[in-house]
Amino acid sequence: MNNGNIRSNIRPGLKAGIVLKEDQRTGKITQGVVMRILTSSSTHPHGIKVQLTDRQVGGVKEIH
């Protein structure tokens, strides 16, 4: 499990656990495969924002 706050750790095709916007209060993690990286900065305190192959968008909390 790597750090999802650092953009260089994330690339398309990687399996990741993200927190969707509507799940930020509960911290519920949604699993999927990264399709696109949406955050342009090299780091982000709440996790790099990505879009999964099923089109869901959220901040990366865990990388598998």
C-alpha angles and dihedrals in degrees: 000000000000132000113282091195093074117076095208090063092061130071137159113279093034119127110237143168114231136183112229119220092251090051097051093103094053097032091226110173122223117201124219149122119281113245101170138006110229102181112086098191119088094240138020127189094221096043132280110289113240140170116231125218088259088058096250115141129210148121119288113247100166138017121208 
